[in-house]
Amino acid sequence: MKILITGGAGFIGSHLSERLLRDSHQVAILDDLNPFYSPELKRENLESIREAGEFSFYQEDICDEAMVQHVFEQFQPEAIVHLAARAGVRPSLERPVLYEHTNVGGTTVLLEAARRAGIRKFIFASSSSVYGATDRVPFREDDCSNLPCSPYAATKIAGEKICYAYSHLYDIDVVCLRLFTVYGPRQRPDLAIRKFASMMLDGLTIPFFGEGSSGRDYTYVDDIVAGITAALRYQAKFDVFNLGNSSPVTLSTMVKTLERALDVHARLEFLPEQPGDVPITFADNSKARKLLGFAPTTTFEDGISKFAGWHVSRRERMFV
């Protein structure tokens, strides 16, 4: 299958690209390499992908209608995996207009290009943040998701809704995947696990928000990739799935697990909870298990061990 991956130079996208190439698919990556974090890290990811096979790369903005149309005409994809987005809850509080422009407008540009090209398979990377602050756990796909706690979450809800509209109107098979706190090698440097690991190894004090009881449903990147590839095979007009480990980990436990994996002691600066944060994310993944065959296999302890090995090895190479 010919598959176009938006955001393919990023964390999840690079792992997915490798998997699809090894599975003998033809892959094109559309990524603008924006400076939200270092473009050099994304170029490193592209080099790693190339070890799995050859692919087409387009450094373009998903909001540029003319360029997106050009990419579709040149590559002629049969399926789209749309991972590109302005990411993160806290940064969205600072630049909400940019988040709306990219995450909602860019998704609409891609759907419209898919409509014109007659593409029938569209995978949209949504987020656990759509559930907002709720007392009902675990989160189920049929729970109300109309009370977002951040502009980022609101854009993901809007993305799901515009996906539904295009599926309903234009016979595009759409699967929306609500991803739960993905971690592993190549994780973005702004995300807690990698950020904390770097600061701990440098002997710096890490910011510790709240009392450490907040929980996140950390899900290892290889398990997420398995879920995405299963969604590509899934036949449905429109559907929504949680992709999560269904086993939340508290902030305190995350830090202690990192300490053991890195063999360092964390110095903590206790700070109040931040606006936009939710107390817990917790996936009910029974629907994905039943219909996609989604079955996460990586425990948090093992996943952190794998991440720590990669992170330390990369630091050693950088400091040689």
N, C-alpha and C positions, 0 to 999 in steps of 0.2 A: 504493500500500500504506500502511496505517496502522502506523507504527513507533514504539514506545516506546523511548527512549534513557535509560538510567539513567546518572547522571554526565554528562549532556549539557551542563552549564554549564562543565565542565572543559576542559582543553587539547584532548585528542583529540575528546571529545564535541562541543565547539563546532564544530570543523571538519567533523565527520561530519554534524551537524545542518544546517549550511549546504549541504553537498553534497546531502543527501537532499531538502531543500526546493527546491533548484534543479532537482532531477530530478523535481519535482512529486509527491513523496510527502507524506502527512500525518504530521506529527511531533508527538510529545509528549515533554517532558523531565521526568524525575523526578530531582531533585537536592536534597539538604538544605542546600547552601551551607555546609557545616561549616567551622570556622575552622582546619583543618590549614594552609591558607594563606589570605590575605585574601579574604573573601567579596566584597569590592568588585571584585577582579579577575574573579571569576566573573560578577558582574553586568555588567561591561564585556563579557565574552564573550556574555552573553545579548543585549545591545544589538547586538553585531555580527551575531549570528544573525538577529535580527529584520530586518536589512537584506536578508536572503535570502528572507524570507517570514514569514507568521504561523504561530505554533505554540502549543500548549498547554504551560503550565508548572505543575508541582506541586512545591512546596518541602516535601518529605517525606523521611523516613528509610526506606531499603529494609528495615530490620529491623522496622518497624511493620506487622504483618500486616494490621490493620484498614484502615490508610490505603492500603497497597498494593492491597488488595482494592477499595477505593473508586476508586482511580485506574484499575484495570483495568475496572471496571464503567462508569465514566464515559467513558473514551476508547475502550474496546473495541479494543485493538491486535490486529493480525494477526501481528506479529513483535516480538521483544524484542532489543535490542542492549544487553547488560549490561556497561557500562564502570565503573560506580560501585564504588569499593573504597577501603579505607585503603591508601595506596600507600607504597612505599619500603622498602628493605631495612633501613637504619639505624634509622629511627623504630620499626620493628617490634620491634627488640630492646628498646626502652624500654616498649612497650605491647602485648605479645603477646596479652593477653586481648581487648583492643579489636579487634585485627586479626582474631582468630579470630571474634569476635562479628559483625563487619561483613562480612568477606569470605566466611566459610563460612555463617554464619547468614543473612545478607542474601541470599546467592545461593539458599539453600534456600527462603526466603520467596517469592522471585520465581518459582522453578520450581513451587512449590506453587500459586501464583496462576495461573500459566500452565496448569497441569494442570486446575484447576477451570474455567478459562475456555475450555478446548479449543484453546489456541494451539499451533500446530504448528512454529513457527520460533523458535529461541532461539540467539543468538550470545553466547558468553562470552569476555570479554577475559582471557586468561591471560597468562603472562609467561615470558620466557626464563629467569628465575630458577629455574624448575622443574628445570632441568638440573643445578644445583649446580656444584660444582667437579669438572671432568672433564678428562681428558687427550685425549679423543677429540673432534676437531673436523673439519669443522663439525658442529653439533648436528643430529641427525635426529629426526623425530617418534617413531620407534620405539626411540630410545635409552631406557635406564632413567632414570626421573625420580623415584626414591624416596629420594634422599639430599639433601634441601634444606639450604642453609647458613644459613637465616634463618626466623623465624616467617612473614614475608611469603611466602616461597617455598612454605613448607608449606601456607599457606592457599590458594595458587593450585593446588597439586596436589590438595588436598581439594576445591576448587571444580570441577575437571575431573572428579573421581570422582563427585561428587554429580550433576553434569550427565549423566554416563554412566548412572547408576542411573535417573534420570528418563526419559532417552531409551529405555532398555531396558524400563522398566515401563509407561510411559504414552504411547508412540508420539509423542514430541516429537522433532522433527529438531533436533539440536544440533551446532553447529560451535564448537570451542574454538580460539581464535587466540592463539598464543604470540607476543606482541609484543616486539620487540627494540629497546630504548633509543630511543624516539621523541623527535624534537626538531623545532623549528621555531617560528614565531610563536605566542605565547600559552603557550609552555612554562611549566610550574610554576616558581616562583621558587626552589624548593629544589633543583632539578635542576642538574647540574654546568654545563652550557653557559650557561644563563641566570644562574646564581649567579656563575660566573666572569666573565662579560661585565660584570655590574653592578659587581663588585669591581674589575675592571681599569679600567673607565671612571672609577671613584671614586678610583683610585690606591691601592687597598688591596692588601695581600699576600694571595694566594690559597693555600689549603691544598693541598699537592701530596703525595698519599699514595703511598708506595712510590717506585720508581725511574722511573716514567713508562712502564713497558713493558706495563702492563695494557691490554687491548683491549676495546672495546665496538663492537658491530655497530649503529652509529648509523643510524637509518632515518627519513627525512623524513616529516613528518606527512601530506602529501598522498598519498604512496605507501601509507601505512598505511590511510588512508581508502579508497583504491581497493581495497585488499584486503578491507576490511570490507564494502564494497558488493558485491563479488564473492561473498563468503560468504553474503550475503542471497539471492543468486540460485542458490546451489549446492544441489543436491538430494542429500541423504544422510541416513541415519538418525542416524549419529554420526560425526564426523571431527575430526581435530586437524591444524592447520597452523602452521608457522612463518611469521611475517611479519617478515622482516628483509632488510637490504640485501645480506647475504652478503659483506661487505667490512669486517672489523673495523678500527678506527682506534685507535691507541695514545693514552694520556693525553697524552704529550708532543706528538704530532701535533695532537691536538684543541686544545691550548693555543696552539700556533704558528699554527694556522689561524684561531683567534679573534683573535690578535694582528694578523694581516694584514687580516682583515675589518674590525676596529675601528680599525686604525692606532694601536695603543697597545702598550706593552711590559709584559709581565706580571711582577710581582714574586712570587716563589715562596717558600713556607715548606715545607720538606721534612719530611714526617711519616711514621711507620710505617704499613704497611697496616692497614686497619680490619677488625674482626671482621665476618663476614657477606659481605664482598666476595669475588668470584671473579676469577681471573686473566684470563678472557676470556669473551666471548659471541660466538658465530659461528653464524649460521643457515645450514643447508642449506635453501634455499628452492625446491628443484627440485620438490617435491610441489605446493606452492602455484602454481608456474609452470605445471605441467602441468594441474592440475585447476581452479584458480581463474583462470588467466590472469594471475596476479600478476607484474608486471614493473616493479620499481622503476626510476625514470628519473632521480632526483635524486642527483647526486654529492655527496659530503660538502662539497667546496669550494663548490659552488653553493648547497647547503642552508644552510651557515653564512653565506654572503653574504646570502641572503634573510632569515635570522633576524636578522643584525646590522642590516640596513636597517630592519626592523620595530622592533627593540629601541631603536635610537638615536632613531628617529622618535617612539616612545612617550615616551621620557625627555624629549625636547625639549618635547613637549606638556605633560607633567606639570610641568615646571619654568618654563613661561611665566608 
